[in-house]
């Protein structure tokens, strides 16, 4: 009959081997994660650069750096921009760029926020947007709206006055180019 001490030693040895195997696996996964994150960042940068180029309208002029302040020189002539296609990249907002540069989904977000601003109502949450659009306010749908709203914030169309509460960025023109 094996001793209790011997059995415990065998179990301890098996557990230690399992921990070492899992640590090796975790190290391998961590290394793969670093490579995948770098790849993802490179694609994100590439898509951002292409979006900037497309937002220029092919005129070759450099877009202002997002960290630089764009001087307000008063009313600007409206730059004609073709209507965006569904699933298109959200261009960085600039003076003269109208909502028609955005896909219909993004225009709906801007329209509901514009209506709230006109009525003197405050910021809107993504759950409230879902209700306003007649969409069931389930987490998946709300997160889709949140993703789009955050993208509009990142591109200068919206501002997030408090976490999860969105309003139009001051100066963003309405559907026809007016404020």
PyMOL commands that set and color helices and strands:
alter all, ss='L'
color gray80, all
select helices_A, chain A and resi 4-55+99-101+104-118+126-132+139-154
alter helices_A, ss='H'
color red, helices_A
select strands_A, chain A and resi 158-162+165-168
alter strands_A, ss='S'
color yellow, strands_A
deselect
rebuild
show_as cartoon
